[in-house]
Amino acid sequence: MQDVQIRHDWTIEEIKAIYNTPLLELVFRAASIHRQYQDTAEVQVCTLLSIKTGGCTEDCAYCPQAARYQTDIKVHGLLQKDTVLEYARKAKDAGSTRFCMGAAWREVRDNRDFDRVLDMVKGVNELGMEVCCTLGMLTEEQAKKLADAGLYAYNHNLDTSDEYYGEIITTRTYDDRLETLDNVRKAGVSVCCGGIIGLGESHEDRIKMLHTLSNLPQHPESVPINALTRIKGTPLEHMPKVEFWDMVRMIATTRILMPGAMVRLSAGRAEMSISEQALCFMAGANSIFTGEKLLTTKNPSFEEDNLMFQLLGLKPREAFKDEKETAAAC
């Protein structure tokens, strides 16, 4: 196969043609491209901890942490640093190399809680783990403070297409999300940005979301592909389960469009068999969250994932690999 060049000028028509490729041919093409850009035996192992849960003022229709929905989520304030570091150490010992901290905020505010998060970032960074946060909207100055504290990546998903976005969220705009991504880039922090399928969107919406991501001036270093987790009490609780084959198609298309990115098999993985996950890895996924909780929802345990890695011959990607390779080449 001819070497694939990384592009930022994909058209909707080109992406649609890729997305609609017969599935086995699509997976083969994605797997071939994956081998050109990645070590297919490596999977980035991440752990996500909710450091502040519930009480969010947003109205994201999929999220059980929104204060306006009646869910079973137990609200708690910002965790203590020692508690967070203890969890990070356990995650590292279990094989995780990236530790992600999520707070149910609409936006970051310059207050004591943000200062405490900065201190947590410093602490996790000192453990030798890549540190990621998802805290809502950020200003450029706030992003720089996180970078100075040692933040490696910032997660801020687009969720869906610009056109469908208003059906899911009304408390912030699509442009707000893009502005936060721009602020993160200006601070020199890597971007983690993907979306969710199963929100009631069309295939065209999925294609348009990938169009936006793949045409950014710099592709996100991490692209999470999430299947909707249907939570009782949220407006989307009665949505049908996402078809597994739709996840495979999204992962493969993402891999073809953004060959250098880590494509994360995220929410929805707990409902997949090892065989189904193996096909996702074959289609180009090379990053997962591990640990019993994914913020507030069920996720495979460290032990389950270690057994899967042994069976499939996979190994955790080491922390800061890209930086080490760049330094070695200089």
C-alpha positions as a Python dict, from the first residue, in 0.01 Angstrom:
ca = {
    (1, 'M'): (0, 0, 0),
    (2, 'Q'): (118, 352, -83),
    (3, 'D'): (228, 558, 215),
    (4, 'V'): (-57, 771, 345),
    (5, 'Q'): (7, 1140, 398),
    (6, 'I'): (-146, 1320, 692),
    (7, 'R'): (-402, 1565, 557),
    (8, 'H'): (-604, 1855, 693),
    (9, 'D'): (-814, 1920, 383),
    (10, 'W'): (-1059, 1631, 376),
    (11, 'T'): (-1392, 1699, 207),
    (12, 'I'): (-1728, 1577, 333),
    (13, 'E'): (-1761, 1368, 16),
    (14, 'E'): (-1425, 1197, 72),
    (15, 'I'): (-1505, 1114, 433),
    (16, 'K'): (-1849, 986, 337),
    (17, 'A'): (-1692, 753, 80),
    (18, 'I'): (-1450, 618, 341),
    (19, 'Y'): (-1721, 579, 606),
    (20, 'N'): (-1947, 390, 364),
    (21, 'T'): (-1677, 149, 245),
    (22, 'P'): (-1781, -216, 289),
    (23, 'L'): (-1689, -300, 647),
    (24, 'L'): (-1421, -565, 595),
    (25, 'E'): (-1247, -355, 332),
    (26, 'L'): (-1269, -52, 562),
    (27, 'V'): (-1111, -241, 852),
    (28, 'F'): (-834, -374, 625),
    (29, 'R'): (-755, -25, 498),
    (30, 'A'): (-755, 121, 850),
    (31, 'A'): (-536, -161, 982),
    (32, 'S'): (-287, -109, 700),
    (33, 'I'): (-261, 263, 774),
    (34, 'H'): (-239, 192, 1146),
    (35, 'R'): (74, -18, 1086),
    (36, 'Q'): (241, 266, 899),
    (37, 'Y'): (209, 509, 1190),
    (38, 'Q'): (182, 308, 1511),
    (39, 'D'): (318, 4, 1691),
    (40, 'T'): (7, -213, 1669),
    (41, 'A'): (114, -416, 1973),
    (42, 'E'): (96, -105, 2193),
    (43, 'V'): (-216, 33, 2358),
    (44, 'Q'): (-217, 351, 2562),
    (45, 'V'): (-365, 262, 2902),
    (46, 'C'): (-543, 551, 3073),
    (47, 'T'): (-732, 582, 3399),
    (48, 'L'): (-1004, 841, 3452),
    (49, 'L'): (-1103, 968, 3797),
    (50, 'S'): (-1392, 1200, 3877),
    (51, 'I'): (-1235, 1451, 4115),
    (52, 'K'): (-1558, 1652, 4148),
    (53, 'T'): (-1888, 1478, 4077),
    (54, 'G'): (-2236, 1609, 3996),
    (55, 'G'): (-2403, 1943, 4040),
    (56, 'C'): (-2306, 2067, 3693),
    (57, 'T'): (-2504, 2361, 3552),
    (58, 'E'): (-2484, 2231, 3195),
    (59, 'D'): (-2773, 2051, 3022),
    (60, 'C'): (-2579, 1789, 2822),
    (61, 'A'): (-2857, 1541, 2745),
    (62, 'Y'): (-2634, 1237, 2795),
    (63, 'C'): (-2476, 1337, 3124),
    (64, 'P'): (-2594, 1211, 3466),
    (65, 'Q'): (-2390, 1483, 3639),
    (66, 'A'): (-2618, 1765, 3524),
    (67, 'A'): (-2790, 1912, 3830),
    (68, 'R'): (-3123, 1942, 3647),
    (69, 'Y'): (-3159, 1563, 3593),
    (70, 'Q'): (-3278, 1318, 3856),
    (71, 'T'): (-3017, 1041, 3848),
    (72, 'D'): (-2853, 814, 4103),
    (73, 'I'): (-2526, 1007, 4095),
    (74, 'K'): (-2391, 1090, 4439),
    (75, 'V'): (-2269, 1450, 4435),
    (76, 'H'): (-1933, 1519, 4598),
    (77, 'G'): (-1705, 1819, 4607),
    (78, 'L'): (-1346, 1836, 4496),
    (79, 'L'): (-1141, 1545, 4628),
    (80, 'Q'): (-838, 1595, 4846),
    (81, 'K'): (-498, 1582, 4677),
    (82, 'D'): (-383, 1283, 4884),
    (83, 'T'): (-688, 1082, 4775),
    (84, 'V'): (-623, 1162, 4409),
    (85, 'L'): (-253, 1073, 4431),
    (86, 'E'): (-334, 745, 4603),
    (87, 'Y'): (-566, 653, 4316),
    (88, 'A'): (-303, 761, 4062),
    (89, 'R'): (-38, 541, 4225),
    (90, 'K'): (-271, 241, 4215),
    (91, 'A'): (-344, 310, 3848),
    (92, 'K'): (26, 333, 3769),
    (93, 'D'): (99, 10, 3955),
    (94, 'A'): (-176, -159, 3753),
    (95, 'G'): (-19, -48, 3423),
    (96, 'S'): (-175, 289, 3342),
    (97, 'T'): (57, 549, 3193),
    (98, 'R'): (-192, 836, 3159),
    (99, 'F'): (-403, 964, 3448),
    (100, 'C'): (-706, 1175, 3365),
    (101, 'M'): (-895, 1391, 3614),
    (102, 'G'): (-1248, 1511, 3543),
    (103, 'A'): (-1448, 1776, 3725),
    (104, 'A'): (-1816, 1842, 3662),
    (105, 'W'): (-1773, 2212, 3588),
    (106, 'R'): (-1913, 2419, 3304),
    (107, 'E'): (-1592, 2620, 3301),
    (108, 'V'): (-1280, 2669, 3506),
    (109, 'R'): (-1289, 2959, 3749),
    (110, 'D'): (-986, 3129, 3897),
    (111, 'N'): (-1042, 3029, 4257),
    (112, 'R'): (-910, 2800, 4532),
    (113, 'D'): (-1053, 2489, 4366),
    (114, 'F'): (-854, 2559, 4050),
    (115, 'D'): (-543, 2614, 4260),
    (116, 'R'): (-605, 2273, 4419),
    (117, 'V'): (-637, 2112, 4076),
    (118, 'L'): (-308, 2270, 3970),
    (119, 'D'): (-149, 2113, 4277),
    (120, 'M'): (-298, 1774, 4184),
    (121, 'V'): (-156, 1806, 3831),
    (122, 'K'): (189, 1873, 3976),
    (123, 'G'): (161, 1572, 4205),
    (124, 'V'): (54, 1326, 3935),
    (125, 'N'): (318, 1459, 3697),
    (126, 'E'): (583, 1389, 3961),
    (127, 'L'): (472, 1023, 3959),
    (128, 'G'): (596, 998, 3601),
    (129, 'M'): (249, 970, 3445),
    (130, 'E'): (104, 1173, 3163),
    (131, 'V'): (-156, 1401, 3323),
    (132, 'C'): (-483, 1482, 3147),
    (133, 'C'): (-773, 1696, 3271),
    (134, 'T'): (-1128, 1758, 3158),
    (135, 'L'): (-1265, 2058, 3347),
    (136, 'G'): (-1493, 2234, 3100),
    (137, 'M'): (-1416, 2556, 2919),
    (138, 'L'): (-1073, 2718, 2963),
    (139, 'T'): (-925, 3058, 2893),
    (140, 'E'): (-581, 3079, 2738),
    (141, 'E'): (-434, 3197, 3068),
    (142, 'Q'): (-588, 2906, 3259),
    (143, 'A'): (-453, 2663, 3000),
    (144, 'K'): (-105, 2812, 3047),
    (145, 'K'): (-130, 2766, 3424),
    (146, 'L'): (-218, 2400, 3373),
    (147, 'A'): (71, 2361, 3131),
    (148, 'D'): (312, 2518, 3380),
    (149, 'A'): (187, 2272, 3645),
    (150, 'G'): (279, 1981, 3418),
    (151, 'L'): (-44, 1906, 3231),
    (152, 'Y'): (24, 1682, 2932),
    (153, 'A'): (-321, 1671, 2768),
    (154, 'Y'): (-662, 1834, 2792),
    (155, 'N'): (-986, 1659, 2700),
    (156, 'H'): (-1269, 1860, 2552),
    (157, 'N'): (-1493, 1660, 2320),
    (158, 'L'): (-1700, 1804, 2036),
    (159, 'D'): (-1958, 1530, 2104),
    (160, 'T'): (-2133, 1551, 1765),
    (161, 'S'): (-2165, 1767, 1454),
    (162, 'D'): (-2211, 2143, 1467),
    (163, 'E'): (-2554, 2100, 1309),
    (164, 'Y'): (-2683, 1847, 1566),
    (165, 'Y'): (-2509, 1996, 1867),
    (166, 'G'): (-2804, 2217, 1969),
    (167, 'E'): (-3022, 1907, 2009),
    (168, 'I'): (-2791, 1778, 2281),
    (169, 'I'): (-2654, 2087, 2458),
    (170, 'T'): (-2790, 2442, 2483),
    (171, 'T'): (-2579, 2583, 2767),
    (172, 'R'): (-2270, 2637, 2553),
    (173, 'T'): (-2202, 2659, 2181),
    (174, 'Y'): (-1995, 2459, 1938),
    (175, 'D'): (-1772, 2762, 1892),
    (176, 'D'): (-1715, 2769, 2270),
    (177, 'R'): (-1573, 2419, 2244),
    (178, 'L'): (-1350, 2507, 1950),
    (179, 'E'): (-1225, 2815, 2134),
    (180, 'T'): (-1120, 2602, 2432),
    (181, 'L'): (-932, 2366, 2198),
    (182, 'D'): (-754, 2669, 2051),
    (183, 'N'): (-661, 2794, 2398),
    (184, 'V'): (-519, 2452, 2486),
    (185, 'R'): (-309, 2452, 2168),
    (186, 'K'): (-174, 2800, 2240),
    (187, 'A'): (-58, 2678, 2582),
    (188, 'G'): (139, 2394, 2423),
    (189, 'V'): (-80, 2121, 2575),
    (190, 'S'): (-180, 1821, 2363),
    (191, 'V'): (-547, 1790, 2268),
    (192, 'C'): (-779, 1500, 2345),
    (193, 'C'): (-1101, 1550, 2148),
    (194, 'G'): (-1357, 1314, 2002),
    (195, 'G'): (-1725, 1246, 2024),
    (196, 'I'): (-2019, 1026, 2117),
    (197, 'I'): (-2235, 816, 1888),
    (198, 'G'): (-2585, 702, 1973),
    (199, 'L'): (-2722, 1044, 2066),
    (200, 'G'): (-2990, 1025, 1798),
    (201, 'E'): (-2762, 1176, 1537),
    (202, 'S'): (-2751, 1066, 1174),
    (203, 'H'): (-2459, 903, 996),
    (204, 'E'): (-2415, 1238, 823),
    (205, 'D'): (-2365, 1402, 1164),
    (206, 'R'): (-2094, 1150, 1252),
    (207, 'I'): (-1921, 1222, 922),
    (208, 'K'): (-1942, 1597, 980),
    (209, 'M'): (-1793, 1565, 1329),
    (210, 'L'): (-1498, 1370, 1187),
    (211, 'H'): (-1469, 1634, 914),
    (212, 'T'): (-1429, 1905, 1178),
    (213, 'L'): (-1170, 1707, 1375),
    (214, 'S'): (-966, 1593, 1076),
    (215, 'N'): (-950, 1944, 927),
    (216, 'L'): (-820, 2117, 1239),
    (217, 'P'): (-480, 2282, 1177),
    (218, 'Q'): (-331, 2010, 1399),
    (219, 'H'): (-510, 1682, 1457),
    (220, 'P'): (-594, 1595, 1818),
    (221, 'E'): (-325, 1372, 1963),
    (222, 'S'): (-605, 1162, 2116),
    (223, 'V'): (-949, 1098, 1965),
    (224, 'P'): (-1195, 920, 2197),
    (225, 'I'): (-1482, 738, 2027),
    (226, 'N'): (-1763, 690, 2279),
    (227, 'A'): (-2085, 493, 2258),
    (228, 'L'): (-2369, 652, 2452),
    (229, 'T'): (-2409, 513, 2800),
    (230, 'R'): (-2783, 529, 2861),
    (231, 'I'): (-2836, 657, 3217),
    (232, 'K'): (-3174, 654, 3386),
    (233, 'G'): (-3292, 1006, 3454),
    (234, 'T'): (-3123, 1168, 3156),
    (235, 'P'): (-3315, 1274, 2843),
    (236, 'L'): (-3140, 1003, 2639),
    (237, 'E'): (-3209, 711, 2874),
    (238, 'H'): (-3438, 541, 2621),
    (239, 'M'): (-3208, 561, 2321),
    (240, 'P'): (-3130, 225, 2159),
    (241, 'K'): (-2793, 65, 2226),
    (242, 'V'): (-2527, 162, 1975),
    (243, 'E'): (-2460, -115, 1725),
    (244, 'F'): (-2113, -262, 1770),
    (245, 'W'): (-2051, -241, 1397),
    (246, 'D'): (-2112, 134, 1408),
    (247, 'M'): (-1830, 164, 1663),
    (248, 'V'): (-1597, -35, 1439),
    (249, 'R'): (-1688, 184, 1141),
    (250, 'M'): (-1624, 503, 1338),
    (251, 'I'): (-1290, 381, 1472),
    (252, 'A'): (-1169, 270, 1130),
    (253, 'T'): (-1272, 595, 963),
    (254, 'T'): (-1106, 797, 1238),
    (255, 'R'): (-784, 599, 1197),
    (256, 'I'): (-776, 663, 821),
    (257, 'L'): (-843, 1036, 858),
    (258, 'M'): (-601, 1093, 1148),
    (259, 'P'): (-325, 830, 1119),
    (260, 'G'): (-99, 975, 1386),
    (261, 'A'): (-362, 1009, 1658),
    (262, 'M'): (-427, 777, 1950),
    (263, 'V'): (-780, 652, 1881),
    (264, 'R'): (-943, 571, 2212),
    (265, 'L'): (-1205, 300, 2254),
    (266, 'S'): (-1391, 475, 2536),
    (267, 'A'): (-1744, 465, 2677),
    (268, 'G'): (-1936, 154, 2579),
    (269, 'R'): (-1638, -82, 2606),
    (270, 'A'): (-1782, -244, 2920),
    (271, 'E'): (-2058, -394, 2704),
    (272, 'M'): (-1813, -545, 2453),
    (273, 'S'): (-1667, -895, 2453),
    (274, 'I'): (-1292, -946, 2416),
    (275, 'S'): (-1355, -1057, 2056),
    (276, 'E'): (-1538, -733, 1980),
    (277, 'Q'): (-1265, -525, 2141),
    (278, 'A'): (-1004, -716, 1939),
    (279, 'L'): (-1178, -612, 1617),
    (280, 'C'): (-1176, -250, 1737),
    (281, 'F'): (-799, -273, 1795),
    (282, 'M'): (-761, -426, 1449),
    (283, 'A'): (-960, -134, 1304),
    (284, 'G'): (-715, 116, 1454),
    (285, 'A'): (-804, 172, 1818),
    (286, 'N'): (-491, 194, 2035),
    (287, 'S'): (-601, 357, 2358),
    (288, 'I'): (-841, 258, 2636),
    (289, 'F'): (-959, 366, 2979),
    (290, 'T'): (-916, 99, 3242),
    (291, 'G'): (-1040, 78, 3601),
    (292, 'E'): (-1384, 2, 3741),
    (293, 'K'): (-1529, 350, 3683),
    (294, 'L'): (-1537, 581, 3381),
    (295, 'L'): (-1622, 900, 3573),
    (296, 'T'): (-1959, 767, 3696),
    (297, 'T'): (-2030, 464, 3475),
    (298, 'K'): (-1912, 104, 3469),
    (299, 'N'): (-1583, 18, 3298),
    (300, 'P'): (-1367, -298, 3272),
    (301, 'S'): (-1135, -351, 3568),
    (302, 'F'): (-755, -349, 3563),
    (303, 'E'): (-757, -727, 3607),
    (304, 'E'): (-994, -786, 3315),
    (305, 'D'): (-787, -568, 3087),
    (306, 'N'): (-459, -731, 3190),
    (307, 'L'): (-605, -1070, 3095),
    (308, 'M'): (-722, -930, 2761),
    (309, 'F'): (-377, -784, 2691),
    (310, 'Q'): (-216, -1122, 2761),
    (311, 'L'): (-462, -1300, 2533),
    (312, 'L'): (-422, -1053, 2245),
    (313, 'G'): (-47, -1000, 2287),
    (314, 'L'): (-81, -630, 2364),
    (315, 'K'): (139, -415, 2587),
    (316, 'P'): (88, -71, 2749),
    (317, 'R'): (240, 222, 2565),
    (318, 'E'): (499, 391, 2784),
    (319, 'A'): (437, 742, 2916),
    (320, 'F'): (575, 1040, 2722),
    (321, 'K'): (675, 816, 2429),
    (322, 'D'): (638, 1088, 2165),
    (323, 'E'): (858, 1329, 2363),
    (324, 'K'): (1125, 1061, 2414),
    (325, 'E'): (1131, 974, 2045),
    (326, 'T'): (1158, 1341, 1949),
    (327, 'A'): (1446, 1393, 2192),
    (328, 'A'): (1626, 1084, 2058),
    (329, 'A'): (1598, 1214, 1702),
    (330, 'C'): (1752, 1552, 1790),
}
